Every structure is written in structure tokens, then in C-alpha cells.
């Protein structure tokens, strides 16, 4: 947490992605993930005093992306708009984006709702209202557009809590038609979160078969990608099924120490 917060935000509030390397390289999605890290720590550990010093950074990041909305949505931000090592996405950047990036806007809606919960736990009702207002406005504007819904954007929207029951059903149906075909190892975490939210554990079990081939391919740690030519044979994000296993057991009434 201290390492993440040690990077110095840019003047507009964005957080460089490569501390302690000097420079200003920005991955906008990673800026939003910083807010997600604060949320996860607060929910799972609960120590508000650890989170408090970083609230200003989180608020600055979201201000950077909500201060200049265009037709209700955030324009594609400058920087490396990496979202996943998906087929057809050069350098991990969604290829259908033009003036807006659907994945980034869906991610922004999701993150604004995370920040709203953080603000609620710090007794900041005005900031809760502000986050939800921005999130709902972006969500409504996005749904009015004829956009291409990638699995990545669908996951963020379904996890956000911003959708009506009708909108939720429509987007979930879209996602279940493909069941994560375009997602790499790391982003399947969010697919699993969707499965867990809707208790679609049979879908999760089926998807987990992707990990079963690792031993056959002589991997003894989890790689960055499901390929034999992955650039990293030991990548932390490939271990996320362990988190989902623990969460599933906890939801079934078992104490974490017994898992």
C-alpha cells in the first residue's frame, strides 16, 4: 500500500504506473485500479487509518476523469489504454474505441461505485452522492450509444451496481453467450466476480479447466497468459482462483482459517 501511494500524482490527479521509475507513464485503467485496491483493503481488512492518507489520491484520480465529460461520457484519456492481452487488441488496447473507450467508461462507472462505498465508510455522504451521480450519468449516456460491448466492459458494468434489473439481465445475457472467450488470465478475475455475484459457480468451475493444462505444459507457477510463449512464467495475477475459492468457502459458511 505504501509503495503504491509513494508515486507522486501528476498535476491533473493521475498516478504514474511505474514507481519508483521516474517519469509520467500513465495507464488510465491502472489509475482506477488504485481505487479498487483501497476498496479491497477497506472491505477485507477494515483498517480505515491505513486508507485515510490515500483518499486524496483516489479522489484526484476520479476528478481527472470526470471533470471533462463529453456527451455524458469520458473521452479516451491520454496514455497507454491497456486493458487486456486479448486477440486483436494491439498492445492490449481495445481496438473499437474512437473518441471514447467503452471499457474505460465501464471501468469508471464501476470504480465510482467503489469510491462511493469508501466515502460512505468515512462518513462523507456528500461525496457518496457525487460519486453515484457521476457513475449513473456515465452509465445512462453509455447505454444510449450504439457501442460494441466487449466482455471486459460487460464485467465492469455488471459488477458496478449501477444497472437496473432490466439492464442487468440484458448485459448478463450478452456475457453468458461467450463466457470469457476473449479474456486473458488476469481479467478473468472480473469474470469470476460476475459468476460469484450471480452464483454461477458451474460456469466458474468450467472456466477453471484452463488452469488444469499448466502442469501438462510444465508450468509450476501461474503464468501471465494461457500460452506456452508467455513473457512471464510466474505472474501473481494468475493466482486469483485461490481468492475466489476462499470467498466461495466463506459464503458457504466456512471460516477463512479453516479453508
C-alpha positions as CSV (number, residue, x, y, z in Angstrom):
1,X,0.0,0.0,0.0
2,X,2.8,2.4,0.9
3,X,4.6,1.6,-2.3
4,X,1.6,2.3,-4.4
5,X,0.9,5.6,-2.6
6,X,4.5,6.7,-2.9
7,X,4.2,7.6,-6.5
8,X,3.6,11.4,-7.0
9,X,0.4,12.2,-8.8
10,X,0.5,14.4,-11.9
11,X,-0.9,17.8,-11.8
12,X,-4.2,16.6,-13.2
13,X,-4.5,13.9,-10.5
14,X,-3.4,10.8,-12.5
15,X,-1.0,8.4,-10.9
16,X,2.1,7.2,-12.8
17,X,2.2,3.4,-13.2
18,X,5.9,2.5,-12.8
19,X,7.1,3.8,-9.4
20,X,10.0,4.0,-8.4
21,X,11.0,4.7,-12.0
22,X,10.9,8.4,-12.6
23,X,8.6,9.7,-15.3
24,X,5.0,10.2,-16.1
25,X,3.9,7.0,-17.9
26,X,0.2,6.6,-17.4
27,X,-2.1,3.6,-17.8
28,X,-5.5,5.1,-17.1
29,X,-7.1,1.8,-16.2
30,X,-4.3,1.2,-13.6
31,X,-5.1,4.6,-12.0
32,X,-8.7,3.3,-11.5
33,X,-7.3,0.0,-10.1
34,X,-5.6,2.0,-7.4
35,X,-9.1,3.0,-6.1
36,X,-10.0,-0.7,-6.3
37,X,-7.1,-1.6,-4.1
38,X,-8.1,0.8,-1.4
39,X,-11.7,-0.6,-1.6
40,X,-10.5,-4.2,-1.3
41,X,-8.3,-3.4,1.7
42,X,-11.0,-1.5,3.4
43,X,-13.6,-4.3,2.9
44,X,-11.3,-7.2,3.7
45,X,-9.1,-5.7,6.4
46,X,-11.1,-2.7,7.6
47,X,-8.3,-0.5,8.9
48,X,-9.6,3.0,8.0
49,X,-6.4,4.6,9.4
50,X,-4.3,2.8,6.7
51,X,-6.6,4.0,3.9
52,X,-7.1,7.6,5.0
53,X,-3.7,9.0,3.7
54,X,-4.6,7.8,0.2
55,X,-8.1,9.2,-0.1
56,X,-6.9,12.4,-1.7
57,X,-5.1,10.4,-4.4
58,X,-8.2,8.4,-5.1
59,X,-10.4,11.5,-5.3
60,X,-7.9,13.2,-7.6
61,X,-7.8,10.3,-10.0
62,X,-11.6,10.3,-10.3
63,X,-11.7,14.1,-10.6
64,X,-9.2,13.8,-13.5
65,X,-11.6,11.5,-15.4
66,X,-15.0,13.1,-14.6
67,X,-14.0,16.8,-15.0
68,X,-14.4,17.0,-18.7
69,X,-17.1,14.6,-19.8
70,X,-18.2,14.7,-23.5
71,X,-21.8,13.9,-24.3
72,X,-22.1,12.4,-20.8
73,X,-19.1,10.0,-21.1
74,X,-15.3,10.3,-20.5
75,X,-13.3,10.8,-23.7
76,X,-10.5,8.4,-24.3
77,X,-7.7,9.5,-21.9
78,X,-4.1,10.0,-23.0
79,X,-1.6,7.3,-22.1
80,X,-1.4,3.6,-22.6
81,X,-5.0,2.4,-22.6
82,X,-4.1,-1.2,-21.8
83,X,-7.0,-3.4,-20.7
84,X,-6.0,-7.0,-21.6
85,X,-3.9,-9.2,-23.8
86,X,-6.9,-10.1,-25.9
87,X,-6.6,-11.3,-29.5
88,X,-6.9,-8.4,-31.9
89,X,-6.1,-5.8,-29.3
90,X,-2.7,-4.3,-30.3
91,X,-0.6,-3.6,-27.2
92,X,-3.6,-4.6,-25.1
93,X,-5.7,-1.6,-26.2
94,X,-9.3,-2.1,-27.2
95,X,-9.5,-1.6,-30.9
96,X,-13.1,-0.5,-31.4
97,X,-12.5,2.8,-29.5
98,X,-12.7,6.1,-31.3
99,X,-13.5,9.2,-29.4
100,X,-14.5,7.1,-26.4
101,X,-13.3,3.8,-24.9
102,X,-16.2,1.7,-23.8
103,X,-14.0,-0.4,-21.5
104,X,-12.6,2.7,-19.8
105,X,-16.0,4.2,-19.2
106,X,-17.5,1.0,-17.9
107,X,-14.4,0.7,-15.6
108,X,-15.0,4.3,-14.5
109,X,-18.6,3.6,-13.6
110,X,-17.5,0.5,-11.6
111,X,-14.8,2.5,-9.8
112,X,-17.0,5.4,-8.9
113,X,-19.3,3.0,-7.1
114,X,-16.3,1.5,-5.3
115,X,-15.3,5.1,-4.2
116,X,-18.9,5.8,-3.1
117,X,-18.6,2.9,-0.7
118,X,-15.3,4.1,0.5
119,X,-16.7,7.6,1.2
120,X,-19.7,6.0,2.9
121,X,-17.3,4.2,5.3
122,X,-15.6,7.5,6.0
123,X,-18.9,9.3,6.7
124,X,-18.8,11.5,3.7
125,X,-22.4,11.5,2.4
126,X,-21.9,14.4,0.0
127,X,-19.1,12.6,-1.7
128,X,-21.1,9.4,-1.8
129,X,-23.8,11.2,-3.7
130,X,-21.3,12.9,-6.0
131,X,-19.7,9.6,-7.0
132,X,-23.1,7.9,-7.6
133,X,-24.3,10.9,-9.6
134,X,-21.3,10.8,-11.9
135,X,-21.5,7.0,-12.3
136,X,-25.2,6.9,-13.1
137,X,-24.8,9.7,-15.6
138,X,-22.0,8.0,-17.4
139,X,-23.9,4.7,-17.4
140,X,-27.0,6.2,-18.8
141,X,-25.0,8.0,-21.6
142,X,-23.1,4.8,-22.4
143,X,-26.3,2.7,-22.7
144,X,-27.8,5.2,-25.1
145,X,-25.0,4.8,-27.5
146,X,-24.7,2.0,-30.1
147,X,-21.5,0.6,-28.6
148,X,-19.7,-2.6,-29.0
149,X,-19.9,-4.4,-25.7
150,X,-16.7,-6.4,-25.1
151,X,-16.7,-9.0,-22.3
152,X,-14.4,-6.6,-20.3
153,X,-16.9,-3.8,-20.4
154,X,-19.8,-6.1,-19.6
155,X,-18.0,-7.4,-16.5
156,X,-17.4,-3.9,-15.2
157,X,-20.9,-2.8,-15.8
158,X,-22.4,-5.9,-14.2
159,X,-20.2,-5.5,-11.1
160,X,-20.8,-1.8,-10.8
161,X,-24.2,-1.9,-9.1
162,X,-25.4,0.9,-11.4
163,X,-27.7,-1.1,-13.6
164,X,-31.5,-1.5,-13.3
165,X,-32.8,-5.1,-13.1
166,X,-33.8,-4.9,-16.8
167,X,-30.4,-3.6,-17.9
168,X,-28.6,-6.1,-15.7
169,X,-30.5,-9.0,-17.3
170,X,-29.7,-7.8,-20.8
171,X,-26.0,-7.4,-20.2
172,X,-25.7,-10.6,-18.3
173,X,-27.3,-12.5,-21.2
174,X,-24.8,-11.0,-23.6
175,X,-21.9,-12.0,-21.4
176,X,-23.1,-15.6,-20.9
177,X,-23.2,-16.1,-24.7
178,X,-19.4,-16.1,-24.8
179,X,-18.4,-17.0,-21.2
180,X,-15.0,-15.3,-21.2
181,X,-13.7,-16.4,-24.6
182,X,-11.8,-13.2,-25.2
183,X,-10.4,-12.7,-21.6
184,X,-6.8,-13.4,-20.5
185,X,-5.7,-14.8,-17.2
186,X,-5.8,-11.6,-15.2
187,X,-9.1,-10.2,-16.5
188,X,-10.9,-13.5,-15.9
189,X,-10.8,-12.4,-12.2
190,X,-13.6,-10.0,-13.0
191,X,-15.5,-12.7,-14.9
192,X,-15.3,-14.8,-11.8
193,X,-16.5,-11.9,-9.7
194,X,-19.6,-11.8,-12.0
195,X,-20.1,-15.5,-11.6
196,X,-19.8,-15.2,-7.9
197,X,-22.2,-12.3,-7.8
198,X,-24.9,-14.3,-9.6
199,X,-23.9,-17.6,-8.0
200,X,-23.0,-19.1,-11.4
201,X,-20.4,-21.5,-9.9
202,X,-20.8,-24.1,-12.5
203,X,-19.6,-21.6,-15.1
204,X,-16.6,-20.8,-12.9
205,X,-15.8,-24.5,-12.5
206,X,-15.8,-24.9,-16.3
207,X,-13.6,-21.9,-16.8
208,X,-11.1,-23.2,-14.2
209,X,-10.2,-26.0,-16.6
210,X,-7.9,-23.5,-18.3
211,X,-5.6,-23.8,-15.3
212,X,-5.6,-27.6,-15.5
213,X,-3.3,-27.6,-18.5
214,X,-0.5,-25.7,-16.8
215,X,1.1,-28.8,-15.3
216,X,0.9,-30.6,-18.6
217,X,2.8,-27.6,-20.2
218,X,5.4,-27.8,-17.3
219,X,4.3,-24.7,-15.6
220,X,5.0,-24.9,-11.8
221,X,3.8,-21.3,-11.2
222,X,1.0,-19.4,-12.8
223,X,1.9,-17.5,-16.0
224,X,0.8,-14.2,-17.3
225,X,-1.1,-15.7,-20.2
226,X,-2.6,-19.1,-21.2
227,X,0.1,-19.7,-23.8
228,X,3.4,-21.5,-23.9
229,X,5.2,-18.4,-25.1
230,X,4.1,-16.1,-22.3
231,X,6.6,-13.5,-21.4
232,X,6.2,-14.2,-17.7
233,X,6.1,-17.7,-16.3
234,X,5.4,-16.5,-12.8
235,X,2.7,-13.8,-12.6
236,X,0.8,-13.0,-9.5
237,X,-2.5,-12.2,-11.2
238,X,-2.8,-15.8,-12.5
239,X,-3.3,-17.0,-8.9
240,X,-6.7,-15.2,-8.5
241,X,-8.7,-18.5,-8.5
242,X,-7.3,-19.0,-4.9
243,X,-9.1,-15.8,-3.9
244,X,-12.4,-17.0,-5.4
245,X,-12.1,-20.4,-3.8
246,X,-11.7,-18.8,-0.4
247,X,-14.6,-16.4,-1.0
248,X,-16.8,-19.3,-2.1
249,X,-16.0,-21.2,1.0
250,X,-16.7,-18.2,3.2
251,X,-20.0,-17.7,1.5
252,X,-20.8,-21.4,2.2
253,X,-20.3,-20.7,5.9
254,X,-16.7,-21.8,6.5
255,X,-14.2,-19.7,8.4
256,X,-11.3,-18.5,6.4
257,X,-8.8,-20.1,8.8
258,X,-10.3,-23.5,8.0
259,X,-10.0,-23.1,4.2
